Amino acid sequence: MVYLTLLAGFVLLVAGGESFVRGSVAIARRFGMSPLLIGLTLMGFGTSLPEGVTSIQAALDGAPGIAIGNVVGSNIANILLILGVCAMIYPVPVNRSILRRDGSVLVVASLAMLAIVVIGTLGRIAGLVLVAALIAYVVRSYLAERRGPGAPQAEQASQLPGGEAKPMALWLALLITLAGLVLTVVGARLLVSAAVELASAFGISETIIGLTVVAVGTSLPELATSIIAAIRRQTDLALGNVIGSNIFNIFAILGATALIAPIPVPPEIIRLDIWVMLGATAALLAFAYTGKKIVRWEAGAFLLAYVGYVGYLALNV
């Protein structure tokens, strides 16, 4: 039953996240929000919704290892697994404007995560700072896109679910959004309870479960989308999506989690996982800055690093 519960949680998270994004984008379009603002806010929040609800639920259930491990593990998986798979199928172009704008913010967010881990507590003051940083990031990005040419986030928004040419009826958009939120919350509850039960049954720490099973599970929407985009050779937005998702994971998810339910940072995170996340982030930015594309040998290095990381965790449970 625990495996069925885990699977049901994953399915509901994926379905809920997809429905939430589709409905909320349709509502935003109905109320005249620009594609630019939709891309800046709903893309980041919508794709991070499964991680966010799962981390908050885990914090409320007294499972800090899953709450924080989910964020760290998702950021690692976004770079090493998702971007690795995507670029292995088809090389990922580097959008210099997104890289210049968001790369430095990702570095700041990652260092903020390191500071929280070193301090050892994810408290409300830290949460307030992270949420303030998120607001500043969204406002800064919006103003920069308004001034600059190209508006890559506008193109990003046009590819979101709910961005169809024919507007969705408002009542239907509201219903889909609410259903997506409910599905995501229920899926998170099932996923967290199953993950805690698995950790207890096999004598594995909740942190490792959060870093691997839960992190990959909550990243399934991004993984599926990236694979489909790569097969269609539409990988232009992959790099920006990964960078934006990782920024939202730290600023939005950790910030909201801290404000709702402050938690201690598990000691396992400082010993290895935060450094893997920082190393993956540094490798991503180095590969992006030194070439016009993330090519297949770089994707292979990402995937080998992820296999090695998960293998190490498995051998040291």
N, C-alpha and C positions, 0 to 999 in steps of 0.2 A: 504493500500500500504506500509506503513512503516514496518509492520510485514513481508510482502513478501520481502521487501528490506533487512531487517535484516536476514531473512532465506537465501536469495540468497548470502549475504555476508559470512555467515557461511559456506555454501556449497562450494563457490569458494575458501575460505581460506583453507578448508580441502583438496579439490582437488588440489589446487595449491601447498600446502606444500608437499603433497605426490608426485606429479609430479616433483617438484624441487629436492627433495631428491633422487628419483629414477634416474633422468637424471644426476645429478651431481655426484652421486656415480659411475654410468656407465662411465662417462667421466674420473673420477679419476682413475678407474681401467684401462681404455684404455691407459692412460699416465703413467701407472706403479706405481701409488701411493700405498704404503703399506696399507694393511687392518688396521694396527694400526693407521696410520695417518688419514685415512678416518674416522675411528671411533672417534678419538679425535676431529676432526674438523667438519665434515659434520653431525654427529649425533647431536651434540650440536646446531650447527647453523641451520640445517634443521628443527629440531623439534621446534626451537624457531622462525622460520621465520614468522609464522602468527602473533605472539606477536610483533615481531620487526617492521614489516611493518605497523601494526595497530597503534602502539605507535608513530612512526614517522609521519604517516598520521594525527593522532590526534594532534600532536604538531604543524604541519604545518597549520592545520585548526583552531588553537587557542583553543584547548580543552585539557588543561593540566590535568584535572581530569581524562579523559579517558586515556591519555598517561601514566601517572604514576600509576593510579589505575589499569590499565591493568597488569603492571608488578607485583605490590604488590599482586593483586588479583590472578594472575596466579601462583605465588609462593605459596600462601596459598592453592589454589585449587590443585596444584601438590601434596602437602603433605597430606592434610586432605581429599580431595576428591579422587584423582586418586590413590594414594598409599593406601588409606583406602579401596576403592572398590576392588583393586587388591588383597590386603592381606585378605580381607573378603572372597573372592572366594577361594583363596589358599594362605597359608602363604608364605611370601617373604623372601628368604634366605638373610643373611647379608654377603656380600663379604668384608672380613676384609681389603684386600689390597686396594680396592676402597675407603672404609670408612676412612682408615688412610690417604690416599693421598688426597682425595677430601673433607672430612669432615671439616678439618681445613680451606680449601679455602672457603667453604660455609659460615663458621663463619665470616671470613674476609669480604666476599662479603656482608653479611647481615649487619654487623656493618658499612660498607661503605654506604649502603643504609640508615641506621639510621642517619649517619652523614649528608648526603644530605638532608634528611627530616628535621632535626633539623636546618640546615642552612637556609632552606626555598627556595632555588633556585637550579635548575639543570642547571648549566652553562657550558661553554665550557672547563674551566679548570678541573672541575669535570669529564666531559666527556672524556677528554684526559687521566686523571688518570685511569678511568675505562677501557678504551680501552688498555692502557699499561698493566694494571693488567691482562686483558684477554690474551694478547700475552704472558705474563710471565707464566700464568697458562697453556696454551697450550704447550709451549716449555718445561716447567717443567714436565708436564704429559708425553709428548712424550719421553723425556730423561729417566724418571723413568721407563716407560714401556719397553724401549729398554734394560735397565739394568736388570729389574726384570723378574722372570718367570711367565708363565701363560698368559700374555698379554690379560687381560679381554677385553680390547677395541678392540682387533683383533676379538675376538668372537662376540663382539657387532657389528662390521662392517659387518661381514659375514651375519648377520641377517637383514641388511638394505635392503630396496627395491633397486633393481639395482645390488644386490650382487649375481645374478644368475651365475651358472656355465658357461653358454654360453654368451660371451661378447656381449653387444648390439652394433649395428652399431653406429659409431661416429656421423653421421649426425642425426640419430634418437635421440641419447642421447642429442645432442645440442638442437634439436627441443623441446624435452620433458622438458628440463631444462628451456628454454626460455618461453615455454607455462606455466609452473608452476609459474615462476616469475610474468608473466603478470596476471594470474588468482589470485595470492595472492595479488597483488597491487590493482586490481579491486575489489576483495572481501573486502579488508581493507577499501577502499573508501566507498563502500556501507554500510559496518558495522558501520563505524564511523558516517556517515551522518544519518543513521537510529537511532543510539544510541543517538546522540545529539537531534534529533527530538523527540524521546521518552522521554528523560529527560525533555525537554521543555514542552511537552504536559501534563505530569503527575506531573510537579513541583518537580521532583527528581533531585538531583545534578548529574552532569556529573561524579563526582568521584564515586558515588555509582553504577552508570551504568557501569563504567569501572571496578570496583571491582568485580562485579557479572556477569552480562550478557556478557560483552565483554571478561572478563577474562576466564570464563568457555567456551565461544565460541571459543576463540583462543587456548584453551587447548584440544579441541575435538580430534585432531589427537592422542595426548598422551593417552587420556582416552580410545579411541577405541582400540588402540594398546595394552594397559595394560589389558583391559578386555579380549581380544582375547588370550593374553599370559597367563592370569590367568586360563581361561577355559581349555587351553591346558597344564596347569601345567608347564609353562615355565616362571616362574617369577624371574629367576636368575638375570636378568639385570634390574629389575624394580627399585630397590633402587638406583643403579648407574645412571640410566636415570633421575630419579627425582632430585638427587643431581646435576648432570651435567646440567640439564635444568635450575634449579634455579640459578646456577652460571652464565650461559650464559645470562639468563634474565637480571641480574643485570649488569654484566660487558659489555656485547655486546649491549643489547637493550637500556639500559639507557645511555651507553656511546655514541652510535651512535645517539640517539635522541638528546642528549645534544650538540653534535658537529654540527648537522644539524639545530636544532631549539631549543635553550635554552628556558626553561619554568620555571615558579614559581611552587612550590610544594603546592597543595591545603591543607588548614589547617586541613581538616577532617582526612588526612592521619596520622598526628602526634597524634591526639587525640585517635585513636583506632587501625587503620589497620596495621601500622608498628609494633605495639606491638603484634598483633595477628600473623603476619608473623614471628617475632622473637620467639614467644612462640611455634609456630608450628615447627620451625626449631630446637629449643632446645628439644622439645619432640621427634622429629624424631631421633636426634642424641643420646638422652638418651635411647630410645627403642633399637636402633641399637647396641649401645655399651654394653648393659646389656644382650643381648641374641644373639643366632645364627640365629634367624628369627624374622620378624615382624609378630606376631601371630594374631589370630582373635580378641581377646579382645582388643589388641592395635589398630587394624583396626577399631573396633567398637568405641573406644574412639576418633579416628580421625574423623570418620563420624559424631558422635554426636556433636563434637566441631564445625564441619563445618555447620551443620544444625543450631546450636545455633548462630553462627556468622552471617549467612545469615538471620536468623530470627530476630536477633537484628537490622540488617541494615534495614530490611523491616518494622519493627515497629517504626523506628526512622527516616523515610525519611522526 
